[in-house]
Amino acid sequence: MTDETGSAREQTVVGHHHDDLDTTTLAYSGQAPSHAVMAQRAHRFGTWYHAEAVLRSMRAFIVPGLLNAVGQPLLYIIAMGLGLGALVGNGVGTVDGVDYLTFVTPALLVSTVVMSVSGEMTYPVMAGFKWMRTYYGPAATGLRPAQIAAGHLLAVVIRFVVQCTIFWVIAVAFGATSLGWSVLMVPIGVLAATAFGAPLQAYAASLEGEGFQFSFVQRFIVMPMFLFSGTFFPLSVMPVYLQWIGWLSPVWHGTQLARLASYGASGPGWLIAVHVLVLVAATLAGVMWARRVYTRRLTS
Amino acid sequence: MSVHEQQRPVLAEPGARSSVISVLERGFSVIRNQNWMILVSGFFEPVFYLLAMGVGMGMLVGEVSGPGGRGITYAAFIAPALLATSAMNGAFYDSTWNVFFKLRFAKLYEAMLQTSLSPWNVALGEILMALFRGFLYALGFLGVLAVMGLVTSWWALAMVPVAVLIAFGFAALGMGVTSFLTRFQQMDLLNFVMLPMFLFSATLYPITVYPEAVQWLVMVLPLWHAVELMRQLSVGYLTWATLVHVGYFVAMTAAGLWLTTTRLRALFLR
């Protein structure tokens, strides 16, 4: 615990009591805002409050989380970019006009965050409604269900901004991309993750109990999306009857945008617009759907 | 007082089976009642990998040098490796996450050991369940390979029992390791071992890609032996190395069983 929470402030106030202490001191000082003001604040900043709560609950996993955020790019870049790249070098030589490491790195960035989002938007969402019921507390305060839904998504977005940035730094360090426009891979990766994560969040919220749905999402949506989205080879080398998986997949749309940002992969302008539109539309649809499901479940 | 002299269960019916069979019976009834769909779906994972990597990457890579230096297609190169990996993953996750839950939360083993079942019965029963699953997947996957025309030798039939042997090694060791873990966060450590092992065990490209020092490190990993063994069987190219690979897993299985039984005894009977 100490390595995660050992700030100076924590050491002066023992354990987790500082929160209680702060509000108590505040109350006795006569400066505590009135209930009406507090409620109004919750109403205005509720999304951020809930995001903060979710981020704090992630704190216990900060060490394994960071290890993962650093380890995954390293492993994938070495194994897929360099190892597999050596085979491709002996075969066709270059792919999409660049060496294999350059080709595969933007795709690895996008697909690793999209795969991570399935972990954040399945069991934790179910825990919020069913196992830990962490959504019901905030819902009893001034927070609206829509803010709780958006707060959860916002916390995940913040986590992925960090994760994508780490990946990008490692990619630059390996010479898999060059400093500059490639930094756009960070927002692109985050957008691809929300395009899959927001609808998944709504779906998970709509489930009353866990049967085999989450395992099925993992096996029949997440895995195929990773494998058939032009991650390791251009989508065009696949037979047409498998290419549709890529067209539907946020991983493919995100990957193509990331390739554009990373090494200036060429493509028609309308297609770039389609990639952006698909990702934004899926995110918005997911947010709206989640808002409805959360409202239904938290106000009944 | 030795384990066997401890008091016999009072409630056991006369003639009730109190052996590894009862543990298996429980395992099968769980599958029948609850999770056969999850079980069946696990078969698709290596098949998806084979389709994506074999077909797609195959276009970029062309021919690869297989066992004995013969050129084979990329799909034929990775197929045996995917079978070995799926045997490993199935058995390992069954004997770690699943066992962890039963050990620390459901307290299932505590209950089982209150009966006349011995730690050996419980350990073996759980591991045999993991093997059953591995056997089913191997059989299914071999069928897929045959349909795709990737089987070129009768030795490939031996891939099924060998998949079970590989699963045996990983399940026995996995259960022993799990007995040391007490918190969910520690379970994540297992992923830090499994993912690199999958990526670096010459599964997706030949070991010769690495510098020699790294090659020696890879050769220590169990998955590398599994992959090599499967690859040799898939084309029917057997050498003395084949025996070494088999021996590795026999030793790993024995060590794993010993560890698991000792640990269960230490945890519950003191």
Interface residues (C-beta under 8 A of the other chain):
Chain A: A60 F61 P64 L67 N68 G71 Q72 L75 Y76 I78 A79 M80 L82 G83 L84 A86 L87 V88 N90 G91 V92 V95 Y100 F212 S215 F216 R219 F220 M223 P224 L227 F228 F232 F233 V237 M238 P239 L242
Chain B: N35 M37 I38 S41 G42 F44 E45 F48 Y49 L51 A52 M53 V55 G56 M57 M59 L60 V61 G62 V64 Y74 Q185 D188 L189 F192 L195 P196 L199 F200 L204 Y205 P206 V209 Y210
